[in-house]
């Protein structure tokens, strides 16, 4: 587990609403060094990346999987809609460490939080 003082998180989704949901869950836990992007082009040194698998013409499921495979994303947690299980499976096979399904519930976030962020 990573110390909360040094934790850097990026949330990447073309829709600001899902980004705000994930960010608010982290803020409730006292973690607020969170960056939100509408594209993965701006990722720098974040330790954890929450990456929407399918949005706009620049990043669809297949391109997201290639992006995960080709970049050192540290810990990538993919975010997908029900019905995209095969894409999630391929993302995990190519380096993603876990997933969240939309709509993101507090319970599903808690599972991720306990697995990667709690001490």
Phi and psi in radians as a Rosetta constraint file:
Dihedral C 1 N 2 CA 2 C 2 CIRCULARHARMONIC -1.744 0.35
Dihedral N 2 CA 2 C 2 N 3 CIRCULARHARMONIC 2.464 0.35
Dihedral C 2 N 3 CA 3 C 3 CIRCULARHARMONIC -1.074 0.35
Dihedral N 3 CA 3 C 3 N 4 CIRCULARHARMONIC 2.350 0.35
Dihedral C 3 N 4 CA 4 C 4 CIRCULARHARMONIC -1.078 0.35
Dihedral N 4 CA 4 C 4 N 5 CIRCULARHARMONIC -0.470 0.35
Dihedral C 4 N 5 CA 5 C 5 CIRCULARHARMONIC -1.171 0.35
Dihedral N 5 CA 5 C 5 N 6 CIRCULARHARMONIC -0.435 0.35
Dihedral C 5 N 6 CA 6 C 6 CIRCULARHARMONIC -1.923 0.35
Dihedral N 6 CA 6 C 6 N 7 CIRCULARHARMONIC 0.047 0.35
Dihedral C 6 N 7 CA 7 C 7 CIRCULARHARMONIC -1.244 0.35
Dihedral N 7 CA 7 C 7 N 8 CIRCULARHARMONIC 2.203 0.35
Dihedral C 7 N 8 CA 8 C 8 CIRCULARHARMONIC -2.122 0.35
Dihedral N 8 CA 8 C 8 N 9 CIRCULARHARMONIC 2.211 0.35
Dihedral C 8 N 9 CA 9 C 9 CIRCULARHARMONIC -2.203 0.35
Dihedral N 9 CA 9 C 9 N 10 CIRCULARHARMONIC 2.388 0.35
Dihedral C 9 N 10 CA 10 C 10 CIRCULARHARMONIC -2.048 0.35
Dihedral N 10 CA 10 C 10 N 11 CIRCULARHARMONIC 2.387 0.35
Dihedral C 10 N 11 CA 11 C 11 CIRCULARHARMONIC -2.050 0.35
Dihedral N 11 CA 11 C 11 N 12 CIRCULARHARMONIC 2.101 0.35
Dihedral C 11 N 12 CA 12 C 12 CIRCULARHARMONIC -2.084 0.35
Dihedral N 12 CA 12 C 12 N 13 CIRCULARHARMONIC 2.011 0.35
Dihedral C 12 N 13 CA 13 C 13 CIRCULARHARMONIC -2.799 0.35
Dihedral N 13 CA 13 C 13 N 14 CIRCULARHARMONIC 2.486 0.35
Dihedral C 13 N 14 CA 14 C 14 CIRCULARHARMONIC -1.298 0.35
Dihedral N 14 CA 14 C 14 N 15 CIRCULARHARMONIC -0.247 0.35
Dihedral C 14 N 15 CA 15 C 15 CIRCULARHARMONIC -1.813 0.35
Dihedral N 15 CA 15 C 15 N 16 CIRCULARHARMONIC 2.130 0.35
Dihedral C 15 N 16 CA 16 C 16 CIRCULARHARMONIC -1.157 0.35
Dihedral N 16 CA 16 C 16 N 17 CIRCULARHARMONIC -0.441 0.35
Dihedral C 16 N 17 CA 17 C 17 CIRCULARHARMONIC -1.096 0.35
Dihedral N 17 CA 17 C 17 N 18 CIRCULARHARMONIC -0.903 0.35
Dihedral C 17 N 18 CA 18 C 18 CIRCULARHARMONIC -1.084 0.35
Dihedral N 18 CA 18 C 18 N 19 CIRCULARHARMONIC -0.600 0.35
Dihedral C 18 N 19 CA 19 C 19 CIRCULARHARMONIC -1.064 0.35
Dihedral N 19 CA 19 C 19 N 20 CIRCULARHARMONIC -0.751 0.35
Dihedral C 19 N 20 CA 20 C 20 CIRCULARHARMONIC -1.165 0.35
Dihedral N 20 CA 20 C 20 N 21 CIRCULARHARMONIC -0.570 0.35
Dihedral C 20 N 21 CA 21 C 21 CIRCULARHARMONIC -1.101 0.35
Dihedral N 21 CA 21 C 21 N 22 CIRCULARHARMONIC -0.894 0.35
Dihedral C 21 N 22 CA 22 C 22 CIRCULARHARMONIC -1.089 0.35
Dihedral N 22 CA 22 C 22 N 23 CIRCULARHARMONIC -0.786 0.35
Dihedral C 22 N 23 CA 23 C 23 CIRCULARHARMONIC -1.036 0.35
Dihedral N 23 CA 23 C 23 N 24 CIRCULARHARMONIC -0.726 0.35
Dihedral C 23 N 24 CA 24 C 24 CIRCULARHARMONIC -1.156 0.35
Dihedral N 24 CA 24 C 24 N 25 CIRCULARHARMONIC -0.635 0.35
Dihedral C 24 N 25 CA 25 C 25 CIRCULARHARMONIC -1.067 0.35
Dihedral N 25 CA 25 C 25 N 26 CIRCULARHARMONIC -0.786 0.35
Dihedral C 25 N 26 CA 26 C 26 CIRCULARHARMONIC -1.122 0.35
Dihedral N 26 CA 26 C 26 N 27 CIRCULARHARMONIC -0.721 0.35
Dihedral C 26 N 27 CA 27 C 27 CIRCULARHARMONIC -1.086 0.35
Dihedral N 27 CA 27 C 27 N 28 CIRCULARHARMONIC -0.624 0.35
Dihedral C 27 N 28 CA 28 C 28 CIRCULARHARMONIC -1.082 0.35
Dihedral N 28 CA 28 C 28 N 29 CIRCULARHARMONIC -0.465 0.35
Dihedral C 28 N 29 CA 29 C 29 CIRCULARHARMONIC -1.583 0.35
Dihedral N 29 CA 29 C 29 N 30 CIRCULARHARMONIC 0.023 0.35
Dihedral C 29 N 30 CA 30 C 30 CIRCULARHARMONIC 1.508 0.35
Dihedral N 30 CA 30 C 30 N 31 CIRCULARHARMONIC 0.248 0.35
Dihedral C 30 N 31 CA 31 C 31 CIRCULARHARMONIC -1.873 0.35
Dihedral N 31 CA 31 C 31 N 32 CIRCULARHARMONIC 2.043 0.35
Dihedral C 31 N 32 CA 32 C 32 CIRCULARHARMONIC -2.281 0.35
Dihedral N 32 CA 32 C 32 N 33 CIRCULARHARMONIC 0.288 0.35
Dihedral C 32 N 33 CA 33 C 33 CIRCULARHARMONIC -1.571 0.35
Dihedral N 33 CA 33 C 33 N 34 CIRCULARHARMONIC 1.336 0.35
Dihedral C 33 N 34 CA 34 C 34 CIRCULARHARMONIC -2.170 0.35
Dihedral N 34 CA 34 C 34 N 35 CIRCULARHARMONIC 2.297 0.35
Dihedral C 34 N 35 CA 35 C 35 CIRCULARHARMONIC -1.959 0.35
Dihedral N 35 CA 35 C 35 N 36 CIRCULARHARMONIC 2.488 0.35
Dihedral C 35 N 36 CA 36 C 36 CIRCULARHARMONIC -2.054 0.35
Dihedral N 36 CA 36 C 36 N 37 CIRCULARHARMONIC 2.289 0.35
Dihedral C 36 N 37 CA 37 C 37 CIRCULARHARMONIC -2.275 0.35
Dihedral N 37 CA 37 C 37 N 38 CIRCULARHARMONIC 2.626 0.35
Dihedral C 37 N 38 CA 38 C 38 CIRCULARHARMONIC -1.653 0.35
Dihedral N 38 CA 38 C 38 N 39 CIRCULARHARMONIC 0.007 0.35
Dihedral C 38 N 39 CA 39 C 39 CIRCULARHARMONIC -2.639 0.35
Dihedral N 39 CA 39 C 39 N 40 CIRCULARHARMONIC 2.606 0.35
Dihedral C 39 N 40 CA 40 C 40 CIRCULARHARMONIC -1.333 0.35
Dihedral N 40 CA 40 C 40 N 41 CIRCULARHARMONIC -0.036 0.35
Dihedral C 40 N 41 CA 41 C 41 CIRCULARHARMONIC -1.101 0.35
Dihedral N 41 CA 41 C 41 N 42 CIRCULARHARMONIC -0.351 0.35
Dihedral C 41 N 42 CA 42 C 42 CIRCULARHARMONIC -1.747 0.35
Dihedral N 42 CA 42 C 42 N 43 CIRCULARHARMONIC 0.062 0.35
Dihedral C 42 N 43 CA 43 C 43 CIRCULARHARMONIC -1.066 0.35
Dihedral N 43 CA 43 C 43 N 44 CIRCULARHARMONIC 2.358 0.35
Dihedral C 43 N 44 CA 44 C 44 CIRCULARHARMONIC -2.141 0.35
Dihedral N 44 CA 44 C 44 N 45 CIRCULARHARMONIC -1.582 0.35
Dihedral C 44 N 45 CA 45 C 45 CIRCULARHARMONIC -2.106 0.35
Dihedral N 45 CA 45 C 45 N 46 CIRCULARHARMONIC 0.436 0.35
Dihedral C 45 N 46 CA 46 C 46 CIRCULARHARMONIC -1.195 0.35
Dihedral N 46 CA 46 C 46 N 47 CIRCULARHARMONIC 2.422 0.35
Dihedral C 46 N 47 CA 47 C 47 CIRCULARHARMONIC -1.355 0.35
Dihedral N 47 CA 47 C 47 N 48 CIRCULARHARMONIC -0.570 0.35
Dihedral C 47 N 48 CA 48 C 48 CIRCULARHARMONIC -2.196 0.35
Dihedral N 48 CA 48 C 48 N 49 CIRCULARHARMONIC 2.367 0.35
Dihedral C 48 N 49 CA 49 C 49 CIRCULARHARMONIC -2.149 0.35
Dihedral N 49 CA 49 C 49 N 50 CIRCULARHARMONIC 2.206 0.35
Dihedral C 49 N 50 CA 50 C 50 CIRCULARHARMONIC -1.779 0.35
Dihedral N 50 CA 50 C 50 N 51 CIRCULARHARMONIC 1.923 0.35
Dihedral C 50 N 51 CA 51 C 51 CIRCULARHARMONIC -2.027 0.35
Dihedral N 51 CA 51 C 51 N 52 CIRCULARHARMONIC 2.024 0.35
Dihedral C 51 N 52 CA 52 C 52 CIRCULARHARMONIC -1.119 0.35
Dihedral N 52 CA 52 C 52 N 53 CIRCULARHARMONIC 2.315 0.35
Dihedral C 52 N 53 CA 53 C 53 CIRCULARHARMONIC -1.422 0.35
Dihedral N 53 CA 53 C 53 N 54 CIRCULARHARMONIC -0.365 0.35
Dihedral C 53 N 54 CA 54 C 54 CIRCULARHARMONIC -2.537 0.35
Dihedral N 54 CA 54 C 54 N 55 CIRCULARHARMONIC 1.771 0.35
Dihedral C 54 N 55 CA 55 C 55 CIRCULARHARMONIC -2.682 0.35
Dihedral N 55 CA 55 C 55 N 56 CIRCULARHARMONIC 2.705 0.35
Dihedral C 55 N 56 CA 56 C 56 CIRCULARHARMONIC 0.583 0.35
Dihedral N 56 CA 56 C 56 N 57 CIRCULARHARMONIC -3.118 0.35
Dihedral C 56 N 57 CA 57 C 57 CIRCULARHARMONIC -1.317 0.35
Dihedral N 57 CA 57 C 57 N 58 CIRCULARHARMONIC -0.291 0.35
Dihedral C 57 N 58 CA 58 C 58 CIRCULARHARMONIC -1.428 0.35
Dihedral N 58 CA 58 C 58 N 59 CIRCULARHARMONIC -0.484 0.35
Dihedral C 58 N 59 CA 59 C 59 CIRCULARHARMONIC -2.430 0.35
Dihedral N 59 CA 59 C 59 N 60 CIRCULARHARMONIC 1.726 0.35
Dihedral C 59 N 60 CA 60 C 60 CIRCULARHARMONIC -1.885 0.35
Dihedral N 60 CA 60 C 60 N 61 CIRCULARHARMONIC -3.138 0.35
Dihedral C 60 N 61 CA 61 C 61 CIRCULARHARMONIC -0.931 0.35
Dihedral N 61 CA 61 C 61 N 62 CIRCULARHARMONIC -0.843 0.35
Dihedral C 61 N 62 CA 62 C 62 CIRCULARHARMONIC -1.109 0.35
Dihedral N 62 CA 62 C 62 N 63 CIRCULARHARMONIC -0.756 0.35
Dihedral C 62 N 63 CA 63 C 63 CIRCULARHARMONIC -1.175 0.35
Dihedral N 63 CA 63 C 63 N 64 CIRCULARHARMONIC -0.618 0.35
Dihedral C 63 N 64 CA 64 C 64 CIRCULARHARMONIC -1.116 0.35
Dihedral N 64 CA 64 C 64 N 65 CIRCULARHARMONIC -0.743 0.35
Dihedral C 64 N 65 CA 65 C 65 CIRCULARHARMONIC -1.090 0.35
Dihedral N 65 CA 65 C 65 N 66 CIRCULARHARMONIC -0.777 0.35
Dihedral C 65 N 66 CA 66 C 66 CIRCULARHARMONIC -1.066 0.35
Dihedral N 66 CA 66 C 66 N 67 CIRCULARHARMONIC -0.720 0.35
Dihedral C 66 N 67 CA 67 C 67 CIRCULARHARMONIC -1.076 0.35
Dihedral N 67 CA 67 C 67 N 68 CIRCULARHARMONIC -0.793 0.35
Dihedral C 67 N 68 CA 68 C 68 CIRCULARHARMONIC -1.076 0.35
Dihedral N 68 CA 68 C 68 N 69 CIRCULARHARMONIC -0.778 0.35
Dihedral C 68 N 69 CA 69 C 69 CIRCULARHARMONIC -1.146 0.35
Dihedral N 69 CA 69 C 69 N 70 CIRCULARHARMONIC -0.673 0.35
Dihedral C 69 N 70 CA 70 C 70 CIRCULARHARMONIC -1.537 0.35
Dihedral N 70 CA 70 C 70 N 71 CIRCULARHARMONIC -0.212 0.35
Dihedral C 70 N 71 CA 71 C 71 CIRCULARHARMONIC -2.093 0.35
Dihedral N 71 CA 71 C 71 N 72 CIRCULARHARMONIC 2.566 0.35
Dihedral C 71 N 72 CA 72 C 72 CIRCULARHARMONIC -1.433 0.35
Dihedral N 72 CA 72 C 72 N 73 CIRCULARHARMONIC 1.507 0.35
Dihedral C 72 N 73 CA 73 C 73 CIRCULARHARMONIC -1.554 0.35
Dihedral N 73 CA 73 C 73 N 74 CIRCULARHARMONIC 0.139 0.35
Dihedral C 73 N 74 CA 74 C 74 CIRCULARHARMONIC 1.062 0.35
Dihedral N 74 CA 74 C 74 N 75 CIRCULARHARMONIC -1.798 0.35
Dihedral C 74 N 75 CA 75 C 75 CIRCULARHARMONIC -2.023 0.35
Dihedral N 75 CA 75 C 75 N 76 CIRCULARHARMONIC 1.944 0.35
Dihedral C 75 N 76 CA 76 C 76 CIRCULARHARMONIC -1.908 0.35
Dihedral N 76 CA 76 C 76 N 77 CIRCULARHARMONIC 2.140 0.35
Dihedral C 76 N 77 CA 77 C 77 CIRCULARHARMONIC -1.929 0.35
Dihedral N 77 CA 77 C 77 N 78 CIRCULARHARMONIC 2.049 0.35
Dihedral C 77 N 78 CA 78 C 78 CIRCULARHARMONIC -1.512 0.35
Dihedral N 78 CA 78 C 78 N 79 CIRCULARHARMONIC 2.603 0.35
Dihedral C 78 N 79 CA 79 C 79 CIRCULARHARMONIC -2.093 0.35
Dihedral N 79 CA 79 C 79 N 80 CIRCULARHARMONIC 2.234 0.35
Dihedral C 79 N 80 CA 80 C 80 CIRCULARHARMONIC -2.503 0.35
Dihedral N 80 CA 80 C 80 N 81 CIRCULARHARMONIC 2.942 0.35
Dihedral C 80 N 81 CA 81 C 81 CIRCULARHARMONIC -1.654 0.35
Dihedral N 81 CA 81 C 81 N 82 CIRCULARHARMONIC 2.666 0.35
Dihedral C 81 N 82 CA 82 C 82 CIRCULARHARMONIC -0.939 0.35
Dihedral N 82 CA 82 C 82 N 83 CIRCULARHARMONIC 2.441 0.35
Dihedral C 82 N 83 CA 83 C 83 CIRCULARHARMONIC 1.763 0.35
Dihedral N 83 CA 83 C 83 N 84 CIRCULARHARMONIC -0.224 0.35
Dihedral C 83 N 84 CA 84 C 84 CIRCULARHARMONIC -1.795 0.35
Dihedral N 84 CA 84 C 84 N 85 CIRCULARHARMONIC 0.440 0.35
Dihedral C 84 N 85 CA 85 C 85 CIRCULARHARMONIC -1.031 0.35
Dihedral N 85 CA 85 C 85 N 86 CIRCULARHARMONIC -0.663 0.35
Dihedral C 85 N 86 CA 86 C 86 CIRCULARHARMONIC -1.141 0.35
Dihedral N 86 CA 86 C 86 N 87 CIRCULARHARMONIC -0.659 0.35
Dihedral C 86 N 87 CA 87 C 87 CIRCULARHARMONIC -1.164 0.35
Dihedral N 87 CA 87 C 87 N 88 CIRCULARHARMONIC -0.718 0.35
Dihedral C 87 N 88 CA 88 C 88 CIRCULARHARMONIC -1.054 0.35
Dihedral N 88 CA 88 C 88 N 89 CIRCULARHARMONIC -0.789 0.35
Dihedral C 88 N 89 CA 89 C 89 CIRCULARHARMONIC -1.023 0.35
Dihedral N 89 CA 89 C 89 N 90 CIRCULARHARMONIC -0.784 0.35
Dihedral C 89 N 90 CA 90 C 90 CIRCULARHARMONIC -1.140 0.35
Dihedral N 90 CA 90 C 90 N 91 CIRCULARHARMONIC -0.672 0.35
Dihedral C 90 N 91 CA 91 C 91 CIRCULARHARMONIC -1.090 0.35
Dihedral N 91 CA 91 C 91 N 92 CIRCULARHARMONIC -0.751 0.35
Dihedral C 91 N 92 CA 92 C 92 CIRCULARHARMONIC -1.163 0.35
Dihedral N 92 CA 92 C 92 N 93 CIRCULARHARMONIC -0.700 0.35
Dihedral C 92 N 93 CA 93 C 93 CIRCULARHARMONIC -1.064 0.35
Dihedral N 93 CA 93 C 93 N 94 CIRCULARHARMONIC -0.443 0.35
Dihedral C 93 N 94 CA 94 C 94 CIRCULARHARMONIC -1.811 0.35
Dihedral N 94 CA 94 C 94 N 95 CIRCULARHARMONIC 0.240 0.35
Dihedral C 94 N 95 CA 95 C 95 CIRCULARHARMONIC 2.176 0.35
Dihedral N 95 CA 95 C 95 N 96 CIRCULARHARMONIC -0.232 0.35
Dihedral C 95 N 96 CA 96 C 96 CIRCULARHARMONIC -1.158 0.35
Dihedral N 96 CA 96 C 96 N 97 CIRCULARHARMONIC 2.578 0.35
Dihedral C 96 N 97 CA 97 C 97 CIRCULARHARMONIC -1.707 0.35
Dihedral N 97 CA 97 C 97 N 98 CIRCULARHARMONIC -0.318 0.35
Dihedral C 97 N 98 CA 98 C 98 CIRCULARHARMONIC -2.995 0.35
Dihedral N 98 CA 98 C 98 N 99 CIRCULARHARMONIC -3.028 0.35
Dihedral C 98 N 99 CA 99 C 99 CIRCULARHARMONIC -2.598 0.35
Dihedral N 99 CA 99 C 99 N 100 CIRCULARHARMONIC 2.787 0.35
Dihedral C 99 N 100 CA 100 C 100 CIRCULARHARMONIC -2.232 0.35
Dihedral N 100 CA 100 C 100 N 101 CIRCULARHARMONIC 2.448 0.35
Dihedral C 100 N 101 CA 101 C 101 CIRCULARHARMONIC -1.767 0.35
Dihedral N 101 CA 101 C 101 N 102 CIRCULARHARMONIC 2.474 0.35
Dihedral C 101 N 102 CA 102 C 102 CIRCULARHARMONIC -1.484 0.35
Dihedral N 102 CA 102 C 102 N 103 CIRCULARHARMONIC 2.595 0.35
Dihedral C 102 N 103 CA 103 C 103 CIRCULARHARMONIC -1.224 0.35
Dihedral N 103 CA 103 C 103 N 104 CIRCULARHARMONIC 2.451 0.35
Dihedral C 103 N 104 CA 104 C 104 CIRCULARHARMONIC -1.347 0.35
Dihedral N 104 CA 104 C 104 N 105 CIRCULARHARMONIC 2.110 0.35
Dihedral C 104 N 105 CA 105 C 105 CIRCULARHARMONIC -1.715 0.35
Dihedral N 105 CA 105 C 105 N 106 CIRCULARHARMONIC 2.823 0.35
Dihedral C 105 N 106 CA 106 C 106 CIRCULARHARMONIC -1.086 0.35
Dihedral N 106 CA 106 C 106 N 107 CIRCULARHARMONIC -0.648 0.35
Dihedral C 106 N 107 CA 107 C 107 CIRCULARHARMONIC -1.103 0.35
Dihedral N 107 CA 107 C 107 N 108 CIRCULARHARMONIC -0.771 0.35
Dihedral C 107 N 108 CA 108 C 108 CIRCULARHARMONIC -1.203 0.35
Dihedral N 108 CA 108 C 108 N 109 CIRCULARHARMONIC -0.646 0.35
Dihedral C 108 N 109 CA 109 C 109 CIRCULARHARMONIC -1.114 0.35
Dihedral N 109 CA 109 C 109 N 110 CIRCULARHARMONIC -0.721 0.35
Dihedral C 109 N 110 CA 110 C 110 CIRCULARHARMONIC -1.051 0.35
Dihedral N 110 CA 110 C 110 N 111 CIRCULARHARMONIC -0.661 0.35
Dihedral C 110 N 111 CA 111 C 111 CIRCULARHARMONIC -1.054 0.35
Dihedral N 111 CA 111 C 111 N 112 CIRCULARHARMONIC -0.807 0.35
Dihedral C 111 N 112 CA 112 C 112 CIRCULARHARMONIC -1.144 0.35
Dihedral N 112 CA 112 C 112 N 113 CIRCULARHARMONIC -0.773 0.35
Dihedral C 112 N 113 CA 113 C 113 CIRCULARHARMONIC -1.032 0.35
Dihedral N 113 CA 113 C 113 N 114 CIRCULARHARMONIC -0.844 0.35
Dihedral C 113 N 114 CA 114 C 114 CIRCULARHARMONIC -1.106 0.35
Dihedral N 114 CA 114 C 114 N 115 CIRCULARHARMONIC -0.653 0.35
Dihedral C 114 N 115 CA 115 C 115 CIRCULARHARMONIC -1.214 0.35
Dihedral N 115 CA 115 C 115 N 116 CIRCULARHARMONIC -0.690 0.35
Dihedral C 115 N 116 CA 116 C 116 CIRCULARHARMONIC -2.001 0.35
Dihedral N 116 CA 116 C 116 N 117 CIRCULARHARMONIC -0.425 0.35
Dihedral C 116 N 117 CA 117 C 117 CIRCULARHARMONIC -2.073 0.35
Dihedral N 117 CA 117 C 117 N 118 CIRCULARHARMONIC -0.319 0.35
Dihedral C 117 N 118 CA 118 C 118 CIRCULARHARMONIC -1.456 0.35
Dihedral N 118 CA 118 C 118 N 119 CIRCULARHARMONIC 2.675 0.35
